[in-house]
Amino acid sequence: MSLPEVSVIIPMYREGPLISETIESILSQTFTDYEIILVDNNADPETRGFAEEFVKKHPDKIRLTKETTQGIASAKNKGFQESRGRFIVFHDGDDLSHSHRLATQHSFLERHPELTFIGSWHDLISHDNHLIKKNISETLPSFWAETEKIFNQHFQEAFLRPKTRPIKFPLISTCFLRREAVRAAGGHDERLNPRWFEENEFLLKVFDQGDAGVIPEALLSYRKHSPEGNRIMKDQMNWIRKTRHLNTFFNILKERYADRPGTEKLLNRLRSHFLRYTSQFFLQHKDGAPLGRIGLKRAIESSPADELSRKLLMKSYFPKALYPKLFWFDHWMTEPLPTEVNESFIRSLFA
């Protein structure tokens, strides 16, 4: 039995009927030399039931495997272990690949052996398949756009070899990767389970293997989460866990880059950016402004030229009635700050 050219790895958790639409979008590809690996990451019975039906109908194309350690990183690593293709696609379980996606990306990488992977633009759709925006090329959300900018300003200092193309963080579902690059990168870091930051941490390791590119065409429809999907994600990762997770992400980057010559500026800029980002969580609490100010002052210490942190620090002393408009949040967090979230906590972040 010949090996497939492409392995499409789809982790499953709480997608429900949306997993069927995702699988159908792969089965409808004009490029047919692929396998689909569905990774049951403690999926609910409804999601698993839909998956099992597809396995029965397409046993030559679809395999179902199990990963009990909860988290996207673990699920994708399990899928990669089970995969056989020369090229790898890590596909979210609710997104939709356009019918020519695999053909376009396979052809592109075959013509460009110097690239480790290729991403693409994407369309944004609602949870019920209504088009919201076409041909999105910019890096989203703005947090990653700023992170991307920092790496592009300092990547010659941080990476193992000169790069001829700028770093870009495309949506992971749009990425089409060479198998050897995924293996050399060591897969996804499972310290970032259950979710958040694992995808771009992984892509940064792939960038260490070589250059990458982005096809200027939407090859995937990225699905905006439903209210229920947002609730599930919030239950997994509230703002405190997200802050701790970002701290873990920073420590992973520090482990990787600290010993490379000239990376002090990169780490200082990232520290400042991450402190400014997390300080706004504290400012959204009515009793959190003092802690938010500590974070902003640390951001300025780490990168004195950071004008945005200076502006936010100044705004933090304005009357609280102005806060939602000043800091771009819609409402106050009404629950009190947990006792473990104190001055010691915020001073320990990104140290």
SERO-265446 format. One record per atom (N, C-alpha, C): residue in one letter; x, y, z. Coordinates in steps of 0.001 Angstrom, whole numbers, padded with zeros to 6 digits, always signed. Layout:
N
aXYZ;...
END
This chain:
351
m+000850-001201+000000;m+000000+000000+000000;m+000883+001248+000000;s+000699+002120-000977;s+001529+003316-001084;s+001155+004325-000003;l+002150+005121+000393;l+001917+006126+001419;l+001222+007341+000825;p+000341+007981+001594;p-000327+009187+001085;p+000648+010342+000972;e+000374+011249+000070;e+001209+012428-000106;e+000978+013434+001017;v-000268+013561+001468;v-000642+014574+002460;v-001414+013919+003600;s-001082+014303+004823;s-001854+013886+006000;s-002556+015104+006576;v-003879+015029+006671;v-004675+016100+007268;v-005076+015648+008670;i-004577+016341+009683;i-004774+015966+011084;i-005818+016891+011701;i-006905+016300+012212;i-008024+017088+012740;i-008314+016668+014182;p-007898+017459+015177;p-008284+017173+016563;p-009780+017422+016768;m-010396+016640+017648;m-011824+016774+017925;m-012044+016919+019422;y-013006+017797+019755;y-013330+017998+021170;y-014831+018203+021353;r-015347+019386+020973;r-016765+019695+021141;r-017342+020316+019859;e-016916+019814+018712;e-017348+020422+017448;e-018776+020057+017056;g-019279+018911+017510;g-020624+018497+017135;g-020746+018327+015632;p-021877+018735+015035;p-022074+018541+013595;p-021092+019316+012725;l-020419+020313+013285;l-019454+021070+012479;l-018292+020194+012024;i-017979+019126+012780;i-016893+018242+012363;i-017222+017591+011027;s-018507+017336+010788;s-018909+016738+009513;s-018617+017677+008352;e-018902+018967+008535;e-018633+019935+007475;e-017139+020039+007198;t-016341+019989+008251;t-014886+020049+008078;t-014387+018838+007294;i-014819+017649+007685;i-014381+016433+006989;i-014836+016459+005537;e-016068+016882+005295;e-016573+016960+003919;e-015736+017917+003077;s-015245+018991+003683;s-014440+019945+002918;s-013125+019319+002461;i-012607+018346+003207;i-011399+017637+002780;i-011752+016561+001754;l-012825+015852+001979;l-013239+014825+001020;l-013585+015419-000341;s-013891+016701-000386;s-014253+017371-001640;s-013049+017981-002358;q-011837+017728-001892;q-010653+018304-002507;q-010427+017757-003915;t-009946+018630-004800;t-009573+018184-006149;t-008301+017338-006111;f-007442+017575-005132;f-006250+016758-004898;f-006679+015579-004033;t-006399+014357-004472;t-006994+013192-003812;t-006001+012295-003083;d-004705+012577-003175;d-003715+011700-002549;d-003458+012149-001107;y-004411+011884-000241;y-004329+012332+001146;y-004948+011300+002070;e-004660+011444+003343;e-005344+010711+004400;e-005853+011721+005420;i-006919+011367+006115;i-007456+012184+007203;i-007277+011415+008503;i-006651+012057+009475;i-006484+011454+010797;i-007288+012271+011795;l-008333+011670+012317;l-009176+012309+013324;l-008650+011924+014705;v-008376+012922+015526;v-007833+012666+016865;v-008910+012975+017897;d-009419+011929+018522;d-010421+012072+019582;d-009714+012544+020848;n-009822+013847+021123;n-009189+014432+022304;n-010252+014620+023381;n-010776+013468+023869;n-011880+013463+024838;n-013109+014149+024256;a-013396+013832+023001;a-014545+014416+022312;a-015848+013966+022964;d-016874+014819+022855;d-018175+014429+023378;d-018787+013361+022464;p-019786+012607+022962;p-020353+011508+022177;p-020900+011954+020818;e-021491+013146+020756;e-022040+013614+019484;e-020934+013773+018445;t-019857+014441+018823;t-018751+014663+017889;t-018136+013339+017458;r-017893+012457+018417;r-017297+011164+018079;r-018233+010353+017182;g-019533+010450+017416;g-020482+009723+016582;g-020412+010145+015125;f-020346+011449+014879;f-020200+011924+013500;f-018904+011396+012887;a-017827+011422+013662;a-016531+010964+013149;a-016575+009483+012787;e-017175+008673+013644;e-017223+007234+013396;e-017998+006908+012127;e-019029+007679+011823;e-019782+007462+010585;e-018899+007686+009362;f-018068+008700+009404;f-017173+008963+008272;f-016116+007874+008138;v-015621+007361+009257;v-014638+006280+009196;v-015251+005048+008542;k-016507+004740+008871;k-017189+003590+008269;k-017354+003765+006762;k-017680+004981+006335;k-017924+005235+004912;k-016636+005341+004103;h-015551+005776+004751;h-014304+006039+004018;h-013113+005416+004747;p-013123+004092+004945;p-012024+003462+005698;p-010677+003571+005000;d-010691+003774+003685;d-009440+003905+002943;d-008832+005297+003077;k-009636+006261+003525;k-009171+007647+003609;k-009058+008169+005043;i-009888+007655+005943;i-010018+008266+007270;i-009693+007253+008353;r-008875+007689+009307;r-008571+006889+010492;r-008902+007707+011738;l-009308+006994+012785;l-009656+007631+014055;l-008710+007120+015130;t-008077+008060+015832;t-007180+007690+016921;t-007582+008453+018176;k-006983+008105+019293;k-007398+008658+020589;k-006201+009275+021299;e-006411+010465+021885;e-005424+011102+022754;e-006146+011579+024005;t-005841+010949+025148;t-006572+011264+026373;t-006024+012488+027094;t-004750+012835+026890;t-004217+014053+027499;t-004896+015252+026856;q-005621+016025+027665;q-006423+017106+027102;q-005545+018250+026625;g-005700+018612+025365;g-004977+019761+024858;g-004687+019654+023377;i-004688+020811+022722;i-004449+020849+021286;i-003050+020346+020952;a-002054+020732+021754;a-000682+020307+021475;a-000567+018784+021501;s-001114+018155+022536;s-001046+016697+022641;s-001801+016027+021504;a-002970+016563+021155;a-003771+015973+020086;a-003047+016050+018744;k-002430+017186+018461;k-001721+017323+017184;k-000470+016453+017153;n+000218+016345+018271;n+001382+015459+018318;n+000976+014006+018081;k-000139+013598+018666;k-000636+012239+018446;k-000980+012033+016977;g-001647+013005+016381;g-001987+012893+014971;g-000754+012785+014095;f+000280+013561+014422;f+001511+013499+013630;f+002180+012134+013773;q+002170+011572+014989;q+002744+010241+015190;q+002045+009191+014324;e+000745+009362+014133;e-000039+008401+013358;e+000026+008668+011856;s+000522+009814+011459;s+000468+010227+010050;s+001555+009551+009225;r+001336+009532+007891;r+002290+008905+006978;r+002656+009805+005806;g+002037+010967+005681;g+002215+011794+004498;g+003531+012546+004459;r+003950+012916+003238;r+005133+013772+003048;r+004865+015191+003512;f+003596+015581+003460;f+003188+016924+003856;f+002116+016814+004930;i+002091+017811+005817;i+001211+017776+006986;i+000326+019017+007005;v-000954+018800+007303;v-001907+019887+007535;v-002530+019667+008910;f-002407+020658+009794;f-003093+020636+011090;f-004358+021474+010944;h-005506+020821+010944;h-006768+021460+010554;h-007718+021513+011744;d-008198+022699+012104;d-009190+022796+013174;d-010474+022081+012774;g-011197+021586+013778;g-012358+020750+013526;g-013623+021479+013161;d-013556+022811+012982;d-014745+023542+012548;d-014469+024448+011346;d-013238+024456+010837;d-012908+025269+009667;d-013184+024491+008386;l-013212+025199+007264;l-013534+024588+005973;l-012443+024902+004960;s-011809+023865+004414;s-010836+024067+003345;s-011564+024197+002013;h-011161+025181+001216;h-011724+025329-000116;h-011257+024170-000995;s-012039+023829-001996;s-011848+022566-002721;s-010487+022440-003404;h-009862+023542-003787;h-008564+023486-004472;h-007400+023745-003519;r-007671+023785-002237;r-006648+024158-001254;r-005434+023234-001300;l-005638+021913-001156;l-004507+020993-001120;l-003739+020998-002429;a-004444+021051-003544;a-003779+021067-004853;a-002906+022298-005006;t-003426+023452-004598;t-002685+024707-004737;t-001432+024704-003875;q-001564+024294-002629;q-000418+024341-001721;q+000608+023254-002039;h+000139+022079-002420;h+001066+021015-002797;h+001898+021441-003999;s+001257+021983-004999;s+001966+022438-006194;s+002972+023531-005853;f+002576+024449-004969;f+003453+025565-004617;f+004714+025070-003905;l+004548+024192-002914;l+005725+023716-002188;l+006622+022852-003063;e+006039+022108-003986;e+006859+021319-004897;e+007725+022215-005776;r+007222+023407-006087;r+007985+024349-006913;r+008967+025177-006093;h+008818+025143-004759;h+009665+025966-003893;h+010296+025095-002802;p+011304+024317-003153;p+011922+023413-002161;p+012632+024145-001036;e+012852+025451-001199;e+013543+026215-000157;e+012630+026555+001013;l+011315+026350+000871;l+010362+026715+001916;l+010025+025518+002797;t+009865+025779+004095;t+009479+024723+005036;t+007962+024532+005089;f+007220+025620+004895;f+005762+025515+004853;f+005188+026723+004134;i+003917+026590+003785;i+003208+027680+003121;i+001849+027843+003789;g+001469+029077+004077;g+000134+029381+004579;g-000680+030045+003488;s-001788+030649+003859;s-002615+031352+002875;s-003468+032400+003576;w-004118+033226+002772;w-005159+034089+003301;w-006355+033222+003685;h-007363+033849+004317;h-008552+033094+004688;h-009784+033987+004634;d-010937+033347+004550;d-012223+034024+004707;d-012708+033807+006139;l-013524+034727+006631;l-014133+034593+007954;l-015616+034328+007779;i-016108+033252+008408;i-017526+032923+008346;i-018091+032837+009758;s-019408+032968+009860;s-020079+032845+011153;s-020215+031373+011522;h-020660+031115+012748;h-020815+029727+013176;h-021864+028992+012353;d-022770+029764+011685;d-023789+029135+010845;d-023533+029393+009355;n-022267+029577+008995;n-021803+029587+007600;n-022123+030841+006799;h-022406+031944+007431;h-022579+033194+006699;h-021222+033888+006554;l-020950+034368+005342;l-019680+035035+005084;l-019644+036372+005812;i-018583+036601+006575;i-018390+037859+007295;i-017387+038745+006572;k-016271+038149+006135;k-015239+038929+005449;k-014413+038008+004569;k-014067+038471+003366;k-013288+037674+002425;k-011824+038118+002397;n-010974+037194+002015;n-009571+037467+001693;n-008847+038248+002795;i-008856+037691+003986;i-008157+038319+005108;i-006673+037962+005017;s-005853+038979+004914;s-004410+038758+004772;s-003633+039119+006028;e-004199+039991+006855;e-003461+040467+008019;e-003430+039412+009126;t-002416+039496+009958;t-002299+038602+011106;t-003285+039042+012181;l-004076+038095+012674;l-005083+038376+013693;l-004932+037381+014835;p-005309+037797+016069;p-005702+039151+016474;p-004501+040083+016553;s-004739+041325+017000;s-003683+042336+017014;s-002511+041931+017915;f-002782+041136+018946;f-001702+040652+019813;f-000637+039939+018997;w-001070+039065+018056;w-000105+038323+017243;w+000515+039202+016182;a-000213+040197+015701;a+000377+041128+014740;a+001551+041872+015369;e+001390+042297+016631;e+002471+042986+017333;e+003636+042030+017619;t+003319+040791+018012;t+004371+039797+018250;t+005150+039532+016969;e+004439+039394+015886;e+005059+039187+014570;e+005984+040343+014210;k+005523+041564+014461;k+006328+042759+014167;k+007636+042744+014960;i+007553+042378+016235;i+008752+042339+017081;i+009750+041312+016555;f+009257+040131+016202;f+010168+039115+015678;f+010798+039557+014361;n+010045+040217+013519;n+010608+040658+012244;n+011653+041750+012425;q+011544+042520+013496;q+012552+043546+013764;q+013835+042963+014342;h+013728+041754+014921;h+014888+041195+015625;h+015244+039773+015197;f+014601+039245+014126;f+014804+037816+013857;f+016220+037462+013452;q+016958+038392+012849;q+018334+038067+012474;q+019179+037799+013716;e+018766+038370+014849;e+019486+038143+016100;e+019089+036818+016747;a+017830+036402+016533;a+017283+035292+017313;a+017321+033948+016602;f+017367+033955+015269;f+017235+032690+014564;f+018591+032095+014212;l+018585+030812+013996;l+019830+030086+013811;l+020512+030403+012488;r+019790+030931+011523;r+020366+031193+010210;r+019707+032418+009623;p+020361+033074+008669;p+019736+034244+008040;p+018423+033869+007365;k+017466+034794+007400;k+016175+034555+006757;k+016004+035540+005613;t+015457+035049+004521;t+015269+035891+003346;t+013834+036381+003212;r+012924+035833+004001;r+011521+036243+003981;r+011109+036663+005388;p+010181+037602+005508;p+009714+037994+006842;p+008928+036875+007504;i+008928+036890+008823;i+008117+035951+009592;i+006659+036368+009492;k+005798+035386+009305;k+004363+035632+009225;k+003671+034535+010007;f+002664+034910+010805;f+001888+033938+011559;f+000534+033723+010880;p+000469+032876+009854;p-000839+032582+009266;p-001649+031697+010204;l-002949+031632+009997;l-003761+030688+010758;l-003194+029290+010569;i-003088+028539+011657;i-002486+027213+011566;i-003278+026316+010623;s-004592+026486+010544;s-005391+025651+009650;s-005058+025890+008183;t-004458+027043+007858;t-004089+027317+006466;t-002712+026774+006119;c-001973+026266+007098;c-000571+025901+006861;c-000441+024508+006246;f+000502+024392+005339;f+000825+023159+004617;f+002322+022952+004804;l+002698+021950+005608;l+004071+021836+006107;l+004776+020589+005584;r+006081+020704+005414;r+006879+019533+005082;r+007035+018665+006335;r+006919+017376+006130;r+006995+016451+007261;r+008310+016593+008022;e+009422+016711+007278;e+010716+016773+007945;e+010858+018027+008795;a+010184+019116+008400;a+010242+020348+009196;a+009469+020188+010500;v+008324+019498+010448;v+007546+019245+011665;v+008354+018375+012625;r+008997+017349+012070;r+009799+016457+012910;r+010981+017199+013525;a+011674+017986+012714;a+012841+018720+013219;a+012448+019739+014279;a+011236+020290+014165;a+010757+021270+015145;a+010397+020623+016473;g+010216+019315+016472;g+009885+018626+017717;g+008412+018654+018064;g+007575+019006+017083;g+006142+019019+017343;g+005705+020186+018209;h+004520+020062+018785;h+003940+021107+019624;h+004347+020903+021082;d+004604+021980+021771;d+005035+021919+023170;d+003822+021678+024064;e+003796+020522+024724;e+002628+020126+025511;e+002524+020863+026838;r+003514+021683+027149;r+003367+022562+028312;r+002300+023619+028055;l+001910+023782+026792;l+000908+024781+026438;l-000489+024180+026293;n-000694+022947+026761;n-002051+022416+026869;n-002829+023219+027910;p-004149+023345+027826;p-004985+022754+026792;p-005066+023564+025496;r-004853+024891+025564;r-004907+025709+024350;r-004268+027064+024617;w-004117+027817+023564;w-003532+029154+023514;w-002005+029084+023402;f-001502+029800+022415;f-000074+030061+022178;f+000691+028875+021611;e+000087+027666+021605;e+000836+026492+021138;e+001099+026539+019633;e+000209+027166+018873;e+000357+027136+017420;e+001530+027994+016957;n+001609+029218+017457;n+002687+030089+017009;n+004016+029731+017660;e+003985+029142+018851;e+005227+028599+019419;e+005773+027515+018494;f+004882+026679+017985;f+005283+025636+017037;f+005805+026240+015735;l+005100+027235+015195;l+005539+027839+013936;l+006900+028504+014082;l+007179+029096+015237;l+008500+029694+015441;l+009600+028637+015354;k+009331+027436+015849;k+010319+026358+015733;k+010476+025923+014283;v+009385+025941+013527;v+009485+025593+012109;v+010265+026666+011357;f+010075+027940+011728;f+010851+029016+011104;f+012350+028800+011307;d+012727+028164+012401;d+014140+027860+012636;d+014688+026880+011601;q+013792+026110+010967;q+014230+025127+009976;q+014401+025735+008586;g+013775+026873+008338;g+013870+027494+007022;g+012778+028518+006816;d+012777+029125+005643;d+011810+030173+005342;d+010427+029597+005062;a+009436+030468+005108;a+008054+030091+004831;a+007409+031192+004007;g+006235+030920+003477;g+005541+031907+002663;g+004047+031847+002882;v+003346+032778+002260;v+001884+032849+002335;v+001338+033054+000928;i+000430+032195+000502;i-000216+032343-000798;i-001271+033441-000689;p-001226+034451-001557;p-002176+035578-001461;p-003547+035244-002036;e-004168+034254-001446;e-005494+033796-001866;e-006131+033084-000683;a-007417+033291-000474;a-008119+032602+000609;a-008342+031149+000218;l-007735+030240+000959;l-007875+028807+000706;l-008636+028102+001819;l-009122+028870+002797;l-009812+028289+003941;l-010828+029278+004474;s-011931+028757+004974;s-012908+029575+005698;s-012747+029294+007187;y-012369+030337+007910;y-012178+030236+009356;y-013497+030566+010037;r-013947+029673+010909;r-015265+029825+011518;r-015185+030588+012836;k-015958+031648+012932;k-016079+032372+014191;k-016879+031524+015166;h-016445+031485+016407;h-017095+030616+017381;h-018512+031087+017697;s-019373+030123+017942;s-020720+030412+018422;s-020642+030833+019883;p-021727+031398+020441;p-021719+031706+021882;p-021379+030492+022740;e-021867+029315+022342;e-021556+028100+023094;e-020071+027759+022975;g-019512+027927+021765;g-018085+027675+021580;g-017234+028616+022403;n-017641+029882+022459;n-016911+030849+023286;n-016976+030475+024762;r-018131+029974+025194;r-018274+029574+026600;r-017340+028411+026926;i-017261+027436+026012;i-016384+026285+026235;i-014931+026732+026353;m-014516+027644+025468;m-013138+028132+025505;m-012867+028914+026783;k-013842+029724+027205;k-013663+030504+028430;k-013590+029595+029644;d-014389+028511+029637;d-014335+027566+030750;d-012957+026908+030836;q-012363+026638+029681;q-011029+026034+029665;q-009956+027015+030106;m-010077+028276+029635;m-008997+029247+029831;m-009573+030601+030218;n-009765+030845+031526;n-010163+032181+031947;n-008951+033114+031863;w-009126+034377+032210;w-008052+035345+031988;w-006822+035066+032846;i-007027+034473+034038;i-005878+034160+034897;i-005067+033018+034295;r-005756+031964+033858;r-005047+030850+033235;r-004379+031302+031942;k-005045+032190+031209;k-004449+032696+029974;k-003176+033483+030275;t-003199+034279+031354;t-002009+035032+031757;t-000881+034088+032151;r-001192+033066+032944;r-000168+032093+033325;r+000380+031373+032089;h-000517+031094+031154;h-000127+030396+029931;h+000820+031253+029096;l+000520+032545+029013;l+001400+033450+028274;l+002765+033518+028952;n+002777+033464+030271;n+004042+033436+031002;n+004836+032174+030652;t+004145+031039+030539;t+004806+029799+030119;t+005366+029938+028709;f+004591+030536+027820;f+005042+030771+026446;f+006318+031614+026441;f+006342+032675+027242;f+007532+033522+027311;f+008733+032733+027833;n+008517+031916+028866;n+009623+031132+029418;n+010168+030137+028400;i+009278+029579+027583;i+009725+028676+026516;i+010595+029429+025513;l+010163+030629+025131;l+010959+031432+024205;l+012298+031812+024829;k+012276+032134+026119;k+013518+032509+026803;k+014490+031328+026820;e+013974+030131+027086;e+014810+028933+027043;e+015460+028769+025670;r+014695+029052+024642;r+015168+028805+023275;r+016161+029855+022803;y+015901+031121+023146;y+016660+032201+022523;y+017704+032853+023425;a+017625+032641+024727;a+018472+033414+025644;a+019958+033228+025378;d+020367+032036+024938;d+021788+031769+024730;d+022271+032175+023341;r+021380+032669+022518;r+021801+033087+021183;r+022304+034525+021250;p+023392+034823+020582;p+023951+036181+020650;p+022943+037232+020192;g+022871+038323+020934;g+022085+039465+020490;g+020590+039368+020671;t+020112+038429+021512;t+018662+038270+021653;t+018075+039063+022813;e+018888+039818+023528;e+018379+040566+024682;e+017296+041554+024266;k+017493+042238+023139;k+016488+043198+022678;k+015176+042501+022349;l+015257+041355+021698;l+014049+040600+021366;l+013275+040250+022623;l+013939+039685+023617;l+013251+039262+024836;l+012709+040455+025614;n+013436+041564+025637;n+012933+042762+026316;n+011687+043302+025631;r+011696+043323+024296;r+010520+043808+023568;r+009325+042890+023795;l+009552+041587+023773;l+008457+040649+024017;l+007934+040792+025438;r+008832+040928+026404;r+008415+041107+027805;r+007532+042344+027937;s+007946+043441+027343;s+007176+044678+027410;s+005798+044501+026774;h+005766+043884+025607;h+004509+043634+024891;h+003572+042761+025720;f+004092+041684+026295;f+003261+040760+027063;f+002769+041399+028363;l+003610+042200+029007;l+003186+042895+030228;l+002086+043904+029931;r+002229+044644+028842;r+001187+045603+028473;r-000128+044878+028203;y-000055+043759+027492;y-001250+042982+027152;y-001950+042466+028408;t-001206+041849+029323;t-001836+041268+030509;t-002261+042331+031513;s-001612+043490+031522;s-002003+044557+032451;s-003443+044989+032222;q-003904+044881+030995;q-005270+045312+030696;q-006307+044376+031297;f-005944+043107+031558;f-006849+042230+032294;f-007078+042779+033700;f-006002+043246+034337;f-006118+043785+035696;f-006921+045085+035696;l-006690+045931+034709;l-007401+047210+034645;l-008895+047024+034430;q-009291+045870+033913;q-010711+045616+033694;q-011434+045268+034995;h-010693+045015+036060;h-011272+044816+037392;h-011300+046151+038128;k-012377+046433+038810;k-012493+047727+039495;k-011451+047898+040586;d-010972+046788+041147;d-009936+046888+042175;d-008567+046453+041645;g-008429+046389+040317;g-007190+045871+039746;g-006232+046911+039212;a-006610+048211+039258;a-005757+049251+038670;a-004350+049285+039269;p-004170+049172+040591;p-002802+049201+041132;p-001913+048103+040551;l-002483+046916+040358;l-001691+045829+039784;l-001429+046075+038303;g-002437+046600+037603;g-002237+046931+036199;g-001124+047946+036008;r-001052+048917+036908;r+000003+049939+036817;r+001388+049331+037039;i+001476+048366+037948;i+002767+047698+038164;i+003218+047021+036873;g+002281+046346+036221;g+002616+045690+034966;g+003055+046674+033900;l+002354+047798+033787;l+002712+048801+032784;l+004061+049446+033091;k+004343+049684+034360;k+005653+050243+034724;k+006768+049259+034385;r+006521+047978+034604;r+007521+046971+034235;r+007690+046906+032722;a+006587+047087+031987;a+006670+047101+030524;a+007564+048237+030050;i+007411+049402+030668;i+008222+050567+030293;i+009686+050344+030666;e+009931+049749+031821;e+011312+049444+032221;e+011979+048506+031219;s+011211+047547+030718;s+011775+046570+029791;s+012019+047161+028412;s+011150+048108+028010;s+011301+048748+026699;s+010943+050223+026846;p+011908+051069+027223;p+011620+052483+027508;p+011011+053245+026337;a+011204+052767+025117;a+010655+053464+023952;a+009202+053094+023676;d+008604+052264+024522;d+007226+051805+024311;d+006241+052910+024702;e+005853+053715+023721;e+004956+054844+023985;e+003556+054393+024368;l+003099+053269+023819;l+001741+052815+024128;l+001607+052470+025607;s+002602+051817+026181;s+002541+051507+027616;s+002520+052779+028446;r+003269+053796+028027;r+003259+055076+028749;r+001874+055717+028694;k+001240+055661+027530;k-000098+056247+027394;k-001112+055500+028254;l-001027+054165+028250;l-001962+053385+029055;l-001748+053626+030543;l-000496+053763+030953;l-000219+054051+032362;l-000829+055390+032757;m-000684+056388+031925;m-001272+057696+032211;m-002800+057589+032295;k-003398+056851+031367;k-004852+056712+031356;k-005365+055988+032598;s-004529+055120+033184;s-004980+054341+034338;s-005285+055219+035542;y-004815+056472+035537;y-005085+057403+036637;y-006322+058260+036366;f-006936+058097+035202;f-008150+058844+034888;f-009321+058268+035682;p-010434+059003+035806;p-011607+058475+036514;p-012076+057151+035921;k-012486+056243+036785;k-012869+054909+036319;k-014092+054923+035409;a-014884+055968+035481;a-016043+056064+034591;a-015625+056105+033127;l-014383+056496+032860;l-013889+056591+031487;l-013203+055311+031019;y-013008+054360+031921;y-012171+053203+031591;y-012622+052407+030370;p-013890+052010+030287;p-014220+051170+029127;p-013795+051791+027800;k-014042+053087+027650;k-013669+053754+026406;k-012157+053876+026279;l-011466+054142+027372;l-010019+054340+027334;l-009263+053058+027011;f-009781+051921+027505;f-009027+050673+027396;f-009707+049647+026493;w-010727+050048+025769;w-011325+049216+024715;w-012007+047952+025238;f-012408+047910+026512;f-013214+046776+026931;f-014657+047228+027137;d-015567+046276+027050;d-016995+046594+027030;d-017613+046694+028417;h-017039+045998+029379;h-017661+045952+030701;h-016596+045652+031752;w-016930+045968+032977;w-016067+045611+034099;w-016195+044115+034396;m-015102+043503+034852;m-015195+042177+035442;m-015692+042363+036868;t-016835+041781+037170;t-017488+042049+038454;t-016955+041185+039590;e-016409+040003+039271;e-015927+039140+040344;e-014659+039729+040956;p-014462+039550+042260;p-013250+040088+042908;p-012005+039366+042408;l-010883+040048+042505;l-009619+039417+042142;l-009334+038253+043089;p-008941+037097+042578;p-008571+035987+043464;p-007404+036379+044367;t-007325+035767+045522;t-006291+036141+046493;t-004884+035903+045965;e-004718+034901+045079;e-003371+034628+044567;e-002921+035643+043516;v-003869+036465+043032;v-003525+037498+042051;v-003209+038771+042822;n-001933+038973+043084;n-001489+040080+043919;n-000219+040681+043321;e+000417+041569+044067;e+001622+042225+043554;e+002726+041213+043254;s+002868+040224+044111;s+003886+039202+043877;s+003627+038458+042572;f+002352+038199+042299;f+001977+037492+041073;f+002389+038284+039840;i+002030+039563+039784;i+002319+040325+038571;i+003811+040618+038427;r+004525+040684+039546;r+005976+040899+039444;r+006712+039627+039015;s+006055+038487+039174;s+006689+037226+038770;s+006526+036944+037281;l+005600+037663+036626;l+005317+037380+035222;l+006447+037860+034322;f+006840+037000+033382;f+007812+037356+032333;f+009132+037846+032924;a+009515+037262+034046;a+010740+037695+034735;a+011980+037178+034005;
END
